[in-house]
């Protein structure tokens, strides 16, 4: 299921970049704004599809990491720093939960 969502996002990313250039839409001011906003929306779409799951314990870890990611972005206003914060927060929370047996790890 997640593979289908990733494929759709990847296809949309490709088409959003390819079609404006194919039809000479790439020189106007509105196209520059479009490319700027599309990058943000693509990152957000990938992040959202990777955040939600049907496993309650895993969802709680991901949501805690999401909160820390939002705080990192709010402080830095930098996508790179917030992505690094997301990875580190997820790893840290997952390890703490595993060490204290807070997750049902089969």
Secondary structure, DSSP 8 states (H G I E B T S, - for coil): -HHHHHHHHHHHHHHHHHHHHHTT-TTSHHHHHHHHHHHHHHHHHHHHHHH--S-HHHHHHHHHHHHHHHHHHHHH--HHHHHHHHHHHHHHHHHHHHHTT-S---
